[in-house]
Amino acid sequence: MKWLAIALAVLAAFVAALIIGPMLLGDQGYVLFTLGDTAVEMNIISFGILLIGALVAWYVLSRATLWALSLITGSHKWFGSLGDRKRKRAFYDGLHAMAAGDLDTAQKALGKTTNGDFEGVNYLASAQIAFTNGDLPKARYFLTQATDFPTAKVAATVMHARIDLVDNKHAEALEKLDALDEQERDSKPVVQLKAQTLAELGKWQTLEENLSGWRKALPKDAYTTWSKRIAKGKFAEIASKQGAVELKSYWENLPRKLRNDDAYRAAYVQQLLDQGMHADAQQLLVGWQKRGPNTALFPLFSQLNIPDSSPSLRLLESWIKQDEENVALYSTLGQVAFNSGDDVLAEKALLKATKMKARKEDLLLLSAISERNQDTATALQLYKEGQQAIG
């Protein structure tokens, strides 16, 4: 309405000038129109009023003509801004209901926003509701609609790919992510989901080749986690297809940098344990931790299950002498001793550990020792305590 006020002010000033001007000059002047034998004469003031009336009439007629044309073509909005306000209200009501967990109300409200301009957010929200309700086809439909909006394209593609993963359509998920533009493919959500998708497909080599370039887009500790998964996946694939001998050969031919990487070492030892090669695993665990416990390798000691675990036991006992209040060391010593059949050492270490902190795994292992020694009453008591303890 601002423009209309300005136009009226200008017209008012023009009329005032037409009236006051001639009065100040003392001469109203006149305008003469002739058409054939007909002549029309009027003073300046009358002519000004006639001119203004003609302009107003022209404006009204033009607006009426445009309104009639829009009515005929179907582009006229009967309720104008009222309809926009209703759609916006429905949009916000839908988001509020969605946040509150009232998905039925949310879906109904968002269903009234399809003709509004919400940059695809309404379709993303509707897709999320459909996905939560387990209606994957409807979720896919809404996401397809959302991809038509440039600002919602990446989010819609990521959501669609996640649905594909849930639906065990890993190849389709990867295809959708690869179809994005180069800049879009470098965004954090896309990189993180693509890494997951490649892992699900077992494409460890491709994942390894891209991991360094994705480092900035991954969460803080994700690079190390993915390095471990890649190593574990590759080693498991080689062992399952070619056997333990080829696995060892592959390890020996890896670059020194990878063979010195804790993530790769832990994955390799884990695969040796999975293949039943506990003696080889023990040799590496002891050799790689001469300077002290390694956070990636130390937990693997508890999986050793061989009669002669003396190298591991000696190493663990030497660490205990340097750190006598470390519960994890006593617990691991007890586990290794138990697996090797040395119940006396195992019980001694585990009792020491439980005095420091009563943990579920230690109490259950003590129960197993008592049961193996046919002390049923003690075994039952320790078992009950273990079930009540915190792991």
Residue, then its C-alpha position, 0 to 999 in steps of 0.5 A: m500500500k506504500w506505493l498507493a499512498i505516494a501516488l495519491a500524494v503526488l496527485a493531490a500536489f498536482v491538483a493543488a498546483l493546478i488550482i493555486g497556481p492560476m489563482l496566484l497568477g490571476d489568470q486561469g487560462y483555458v484549453l480549447f479542443t476542436l473536432g470537426d465543427t465541435a469545439v470544447e473550451m475549458n479552463i486549466i483547473s477543469f482540464g486538470i480535474l478531467l485529466i486526473g479522472a481519466l488516469v484514475a479510470w484507466y488504472v481501475l479499468s486496467r486492474a479489472t482487466l488483469w483480474a478478469l484475465s487471471l480468473i479465465t486462465g485459472s491463475h487467480k488466487w481467490f484468497g491471496s495472502l490468506g491462503d499463504r498464511k494458512r499454509k505457513r500455519a500448517f507447516y509450523d503446526g506440522l513441525h511442532a506436532m512432529a517434534a512432540g511425537d504426534l506423527d498423525t497430526a504432523q502428517k495431516a498438517l504437512g499435507k496442506t503445504t504442498n502448494g507452498d514455497f518451503e524449499g522442500v523442507n515440508y517434503l523432508a519432514s513428511a518423508q521422515i514421518a513416513f520412514t518412522n512409520g515404516d512406510l518406505p514407498k511413501a518416504r521415497y515419494f516425498l524425497t523425490q519431490a524434495t530433490d526438485f529444490p536445490t537447497a534440499k537436494v543433498a539432504a533428500t539424497v542422503m535420506h534416500a540413501r539411508i532408506d536404501l541401506v535399511d532396505n538392503k539396497h546398498a548398490e542403489a544407495l551408492e549410485k544416488l550418492d555418486a550422482l551428486d555434483e562434486q561439491e555436494r559429494d564432499s559435504k560431511p553427511v555425504v562422505q560419512l554415509k558413502a564410507q558406510t555404504l562402501a563398507e556394507l558393499g565390502k569395497w575396502q580398496t575403494l574406501e581405503e583410496n578415498l579415506s585420506g581425502w575424506r579425513k576433514a569431513l569425518p568426525k574426530d575419531a572416525y578416521t582411526t575407526w575406519s582404518k581399523r574396519i578397512a584393515k579388518g575387512k581386507f584381512a577377513e576377505i583374504a583369509s576367507k578366500q585364500g586362507a591363512v597362509e596367503l593372509k600372512s604373505y599379504w601382511e608381510n608384503l604390506p608397506r612398512k608404514l601400514r605394518n607399523d600402524d596400530a589399527y592394522r596390527a590390531a586387525y591382523v592379530q584379530q584375524l589370526l585369532d579368528q583363524g585359530m592361529h593363537a600362537d602366531a597372535q601371541q608372538l605378535l602381541v608380545g613382540w609389539q608391546k615390549r615397551g608397555p601396553n598398547t590400547a589397540l593391542f592389549p584387549l586382544f590378550s583376553q582372546l588367547n586360548i593356548p596351553d602355553s601362554s607363558p610369554s603373555l603371562r610373563l609380560l603381563e606380570s612385569w606390567i603389574k609390577q610397574d602398576e600394581e593398582n591397574v585392575a585391567l592388568y589383573s583381569t587380563l592376567g586372570q583371563v589368559a591364565f584361565n584359558s591356558g588351564d592355570d586355575v591357580l594363577a587365574e584365581k589369584a589374579l581375579l581375586k585381586a582384581t575384584k578386591m579393587k573393583a567388583r566387575k561382572e566379567d571377573l566374577l563370572l570367570l571366578s564362578a567358572i573356575s569354582e565350577r571347574n573345581q566342582d565347588t558348586a556352592t561357591a560357583l553359584q554364589l559368584y555367579k549371582e554376584g556377577q549378574q548383579a555387578i556392573g560390567 
